[in-house]
């Protein structure tokens, strides 16, 4: 069993580099999931220190803006878990509705700035 805390990366849309090496260098054991439903099960089982997810605005949802809100409802029960979100600058307005309701450790726009991601991970690691 790994002594490093888990980091779960939820890559639903992708289109950006695989940051697994960066996650390992930051001191986390990365696990990647491409399906939100499966990711939620993994989160409940592994209780990660960090979750990296995407905000993908979906206007056809009746009561929420994206699957990120479903994720955050689960994360609320994990007080030691921090969330980093990647989002499109054009989706800032609907994303702000999520950040106003849920604690997000870091919000990074595409293209993801690696130094900003490293900094966010270092902040989380320091508070572990």
Backbone as CSV, one residue per row, in Angstrom:
resi,resn,N_x,N_y,N_z,CA_x,CA_y,CA_z,C_x,C_y,C_z
1,UNK,0.839,-1.183,0.000,0.000,0.000,0.000,0.884,1.248,0.000
2,UNK,0.495,2.220,-0.772,1.255,3.461,-0.912,1.150,4.319,0.343
3,UNK,2.274,4.955,0.683,2.253,5.873,1.811,1.892,7.284,1.367
4,UNK,1.884,7.509,0.077,1.519,8.819,-0.447,0.004,8.960,-0.445
5,UNK,-0.490,10.187,-0.185,-1.937,10.387,-0.257,-2.425,10.240,-1.704
6,UNK,-3.662,9.801,-1.832,-4.243,9.611,-3.161,-4.699,10.932,-3.764
7,UNK,-4.569,11.016,-5.073,-5.115,12.108,-5.877,-5.930,11.433,-6.972
8,UNK,-7.190,11.780,-7.064,-8.030,11.227,-8.122,-8.262,12.300,-9.170
9,UNK,-7.876,11.970,-10.391,-8.056,12.854,-11.528,-9.249,12.345,-12.333
10,UNK,-10.257,13.194,-12.467,-11.449,12.817,-13.236,-11.370,13.531,-14.573
11,UNK,-11.103,12.765,-15.613,-10.906,13.305,-16.953,-12.100,12.901,-17.810
12,UNK,-13.120,13.753,-17.839,-14.320,13.434,-18.620,-14.161,13.862,-20.079
13,UNK,-13.669,15.062,-20.308,-13.520,15.585,-21.661,-12.071,15.497,-22.140
14,UNK,-11.136,15.814,-21.256,-9.719,15.756,-21.613,-9.319,16.892,-22.538
15,UNK,-8.365,16.599,-23.411,-7.873,17.626,-24.324,-6.737,18.445,-23.714
16,UNK,-6.141,17.940,-22.653,-5.018,18.603,-21.999,-4.016,17.521,-21.603
17,UNK,-2.791,17.923,-21.245,-1.767,16.925,-20.930,-2.141,16.030,-19.741
18,UNK,-1.549,14.850,-19.734,-1.672,13.949,-18.595,-0.704,14.472,-17.529
19,UNK,-1.228,14.892,-16.399,-0.406,15.471,-15.341,0.023,14.446,-14.293
20,UNK,-0.078,13.166,-14.587,0.258,12.121,-13.615,1.669,12.274,-13.066
21,UNK,2.624,12.572,-13.919,4.008,12.747,-13.472,4.105,13.932,-12.517
22,UNK,3.452,15.018,-12.842,3.438,16.198,-11.976,2.804,15.862,-10.628
23,UNK,1.722,15.097,-10.646,1.050,14.707,-9.406,1.987,13.874,-8.522
24,UNK,2.713,12.936,-9.156,3.665,12.111,-8.395,4.785,12.975,-7.816
25,UNK,5.310,13.887,-8.630,6.383,14.773,-8.161,5.915,15.629,-6.984
26,UNK,4.632,15.938,-6.943,4.074,16.748,-5.853,3.819,15.904,-4.600
27,UNK,4.011,14.582,-4.695,3.877,13.728,-3.527,2.547,13.011,-3.389
28,UNK,1.835,12.860,-4.506,0.532,12.191,-4.481,0.565,10.945,-5.356
29,UNK,-0.242,9.968,-4.991,-0.412,8.759,-5.784,-1.635,8.970,-6.679
30,UNK,-1.418,9.227,-7.990,-2.561,9.544,-8.852,-3.334,8.319,-9.335
31,UNK,-4.642,8.473,-9.359,-5.563,7.508,-9.944,-6.418,8.297,-10.923
32,UNK,-6.659,7.751,-12.110,-7.441,8.460,-13.118,-8.727,7.705,-13.400
33,UNK,-9.800,8.465,-13.509,-11.098,7.884,-13.863,-11.717,8.762,-14.939
34,UNK,-12.341,8.157,-15.932,-12.940,8.908,-17.045,-14.468,8.974,-16.978
35,UNK,-15.031,8.369,-15.966,-16.476,8.327,-15.818,-16.841,8.843,-14.420
36,UNK,-17.692,9.857,-14.350,-18.023,10.470,-13.062,-18.659,9.469,-12.104
37,UNK,-19.552,8.638,-12.590,-20.219,7.668,-11.712,-19.194,6.724,-11.074
38,UNK,-18.254,6.230,-11.881,-17.206,5.350,-11.347,-16.279,6.129,-10.418
39,UNK,-16.008,7.373,-10.762,-15.143,8.217,-9.927,-15.750,8.405,-8.538
40,UNK,-17.058,8.597,-8.474,-17.716,8.782,-7.182,-17.541,7.550,-6.291
41,UNK,-17.636,6.371,-6.876,-17.415,5.141,-6.122,-15.975,5.038,-5.641
42,UNK,-15.042,5.405,-6.509,-13.623,5.380,-6.161,-13.323,6.373,-5.037
43,UNK,-13.936,7.531,-5.094,-13.735,8.565,-4.070,-14.222,8.071,-2.713
44,UNK,-15.379,7.448,-2.700,-15.920,6.933,-1.438,-15.021,5.850,-0.850
45,UNK,-14.396,5.049,-1.724,-13.548,3.950,-1.280,-12.155,4.438,-0.851
46,UNK,-11.532,5.298,-1.637,-10.137,5.706,-1.401,-9.987,6.949,-0.520
47,UNK,-11.031,7.766,-0.426,-10.975,9.021,0.339,-9.706,9.815,0.009
48,UNK,-9.621,10.323,-1.215,-8.396,11.002,-1.663,-8.145,12.319,-0.928
49,UNK,-6.901,12.718,-0.905,-6.534,14.029,-0.355,-6.882,15.115,-1.367
50,UNK,-6.745,14.781,-2.670,-6.997,15.746,-3.741,-7.846,15.106,-4.830
51,UNK,-8.751,15.907,-5.361,-9.498,15.528,-6.561,-9.269,16.632,-7.577
52,UNK,-8.883,16.237,-8.780,-8.750,17.183,-9.884,-9.860,16.833,-10.862
53,UNK,-10.716,17.813,-11.143,-11.868,17.556,-12.007,-12.038,18.700,-13.004
54,UNK,-12.884,18.466,-13.982,-13.202,19.471,-14.992,-14.608,20.013,-14.743
55,UNK,-14.798,21.273,-15.080,-16.148,21.829,-15.094,-16.584,21.841,-16.544
56,UNK,-17.592,21.057,-16.844,-18.161,20.983,-18.195,-19.610,21.408,-18.108
57,UNK,-19.860,22.652,-18.458,-21.201,23.209,-18.361,-22.168,22.437,-19.246
58,UNK,-23.314,22.047,-18.669,-24.333,21.313,-19.400,-25.679,21.992,-19.167
59,UNK,-26.090,22.783,-20.113,-27.315,23.573,-19.969,-28.575,22.715,-19.940
60,UNK,-28.473,21.448,-20.351,-29.658,20.590,-20.374,-29.969,19.962,-19.015
61,UNK,-29.090,20.143,-18.024,-29.400,19.650,-16.678,-30.482,20.532,-16.083
62,UNK,-31.466,19.932,-15.469,-32.594,20.682,-14.921,-32.239,21.396,-13.621
63,UNK,-31.542,20.704,-12.712,-31.327,21.251,-11.376,-29.871,21.549,-11.033
64,UNK,-28.989,21.452,-12.000,-27.576,21.757,-11.759,-26.906,22.146,-13.071
65,UNK,-25.668,22.601,-12.985,-24.980,23.058,-14.190,-24.020,22.034,-14.763
66,UNK,-23.595,21.066,-13.930,-22.644,20.055,-14.400,-22.556,18.912,-13.402
67,UNK,-21.815,17.887,-13.789,-21.589,16.770,-12.876,-20.652,17.168,-11.735
68,UNK,-19.986,18.305,-11.853,-19.123,18.796,-10.775,-19.933,19.009,-9.490
69,UNK,-21.164,19.443,-9.627,-22.003,19.652,-8.440,-22.312,18.327,-7.729
70,UNK,-22.515,17.276,-8.491,-22.726,15.960,-7.907,-21.472,15.536,-7.157
71,UNK,-20.322,15.747,-7.768,-19.051,15.437,-7.131,-18.886,16.210,-5.825
72,UNK,-19.173,17.499,-5.850,-18.979,18.330,-4.664,-19.915,17.927,-3.525
73,UNK,-21.087,17.425,-3.849,-22.004,16.952,-2.806,-21.389,15.772,-2.053
74,UNK,-20.660,14.918,-2.756,-19.975,13.787,-2.124,-18.762,14.292,-1.334
75,UNK,-18.012,15.216,-1.919,-16.794,15.727,-1.285,-17.104,16.453,0.028
76,UNK,-18.275,17.029,0.150,-18.644,17.722,1.387,-18.542,16.804,2.600
77,UNK,-18.675,15.509,2.378,-18.584,14.545,3.476,-17.149,14.105,3.753
78,UNK,-16.192,14.663,3.013,-14.775,14.314,3.171,-14.001,15.590,3.504
79,UNK,-13.961,15.980,4.763,-13.388,17.278,5.141,-11.909,17.452,4.829
80,UNK,-11.157,16.353,4.649,-9.732,16.472,4.347,-9.432,16.474,2.855
81,UNK,-10.451,16.367,2.019,-10.263,16.326,0.570,-10.362,17.735,-0.011
82,UNK,-9.415,18.060,-0.873,-9.394,19.362,-1.551,-9.634,19.131,-3.041
83,UNK,-10.281,20.113,-3.682,-10.649,19.980,-5.087,-9.990,21.076,-5.913
84,UNK,-9.412,20.659,-7.025,-8.858,21.570,-8.024,-9.695,21.366,-9.279
85,UNK,-10.145,22.476,-9.870,-11.023,22.384,-11.037,-10.392,23.092,-12.232
86,UNK,-10.457,22.428,-13.381,-10.063,23.010,-14.665,-11.350,23.443,-15.365
87,UNK,-11.347,24.646,-15.946,-12.549,25.099,-16.645,-12.194,26.036,-17.799
88,UNK,-13.142,26.163,-18.711,-12.998,27.082,-19.856,-13.352,28.493,-19.405
89,UNK,-12.545,29.445,-19.771,-12.779,30.850,-19.403,-14.181,31.306,-19.828
90,UNK,-14.661,30.803,-20.956,-15.982,31.171,-21.460,-17.105,30.663,-20.557
91,UNK,-16.800,29.702,-19.712,-17.809,29.139,-18.803,-17.684,29.707,-17.390
92,UNK,-17.022,30.846,-17.255,-16.783,31.439,-15.936,-18.084,31.750,-15.197
93,UNK,-19.087,32.251,-15.902,-20.336,32.627,-15.230,-21.056,31.415,-14.630
94,UNK,-21.328,30.363,-15.406,-21.974,29.208,-14.768,-21.061,28.532,-13.734
95,UNK,-19.750,28.568,-13.952,-18.826,27.979,-12.981,-18.870,28.742,-11.656
96,UNK,-19.050,30.044,-11.733,-19.118,30.855,-10.516,-20.296,30.435,-9.633
97,UNK,-21.365,29.953,-10.243,-22.501,29.459,-9.447,-22.094,28.261,-8.597
98,UNK,-21.176,27.458,-9.110,-20.683,26.303,-8.353,-19.753,26.777,-7.236
99,UNK,-18.824,27.667,-7.566,-17.853,28.120,-6.560,-18.509,28.929,-5.449
100,UNK,-19.672,29.496,-5.723,-20.368,30.244,-4.670,-21.037,29.308,-3.656
101,UNK,-21.222,28.043,-4.037,-21.907,27.083,-3.166,-21.003,26.033,-2.549
102,UNK,-19.840,25.805,-3.174,-18.944,24.739,-2.719,-17.510,25.258,-2.605
103,UNK,-16.752,24.748,-1.623,-15.356,25.170,-1.480,-14.449,24.483,-2.508
104,UNK,-13.862,25.272,-3.369,-12.928,24.784,-4.378,-11.553,25.328,-3.991
105,UNK,-10.558,24.456,-3.865,-9.226,24.904,-3.454,-8.581,25.785,-4.518
106,UNK,-8.655,25.349,-5.788,-8.049,26.119,-6.877,-8.867,25.936,-8.143
107,UNK,-9.016,27.029,-8.884,-9.714,27.018,-10.169,-8.717,27.469,-11.228
108,UNK,-8.463,26.609,-12.201,-7.472,26.893,-13.234,-8.121,26.846,-14.608
109,UNK,-7.928,27.901,-15.378,-8.516,27.940,-16.720,-7.634,27.183,-17.711
110,UNK,-8.271,26.745,-18.784,-7.542,26.122,-19.892,-6.902,27.214,-20.726
111,UNK,-5.709,27.003,-21.290,-4.845,25.863,-21.028,-4.302,25.935,-19.605
112,UNK,-4.194,24.779,-18.956,-3.789,24.715,-17.553,-2.338,25.176,-17.408
113,UNK,-2.145,26.118,-16.495,-0.823,26.648,-16.196,-0.146,25.695,-15.208
114,UNK,0.883,24.970,-15.662,1.531,23.971,-14.807,2.094,24.558,-13.512
115,UNK,2.773,25.721,-13.558,3.251,26.286,-12.284,2.104,26.572,-11.294
116,UNK,0.965,27.016,-11.788,-0.182,27.275,-10.902,-0.711,25.965,-10.325
117,UNK,-0.723,24.909,-11.130,-1.159,23.595,-10.652,-0.187,23.075,-9.590
118,UNK,1.110,23.205,-9.852,2.125,22.786,-8.866,1.949,23.547,-7.555
119,UNK,1.699,24.845,-7.657,1.523,25.675,-6.461,0.302,25.209,-5.664
120,UNK,-0.802,24.955,-6.340,-2.025,24.504,-5.663,-1.781,23.166,-4.954
121,UNK,-1.066,22.256,-5.615,-0.769,20.959,-5.010,0.166,21.112,-3.809
122,UNK,1.153,22.005,-3.916,2.084,22.244,-2.806,1.348,22.802,-1.589
123,UNK,0.386,23.694,-1.831,-0.402,24.252,-0.725,-1.174,23.158,0.008
124,UNK,-1.732,22.243,-0.761,-2.495,21.149,-0.168,-1.559,20.220,0.597
125,UNK,-0.422,19.921,0.018,0.547,19.011,0.647,1.042,19.602,1.986
126,UNK,1.248,20.915,2.017,1.724,21.593,3.236,0.740,21.466,4.385
127,UNK,-0.544,21.415,4.068,-1.573,21.380,5.123,-1.945,19.951,5.531
128,UNK,-1.294,18.973,4.901,-1.618,17.562,5.206,-1.167,17.177,6.601
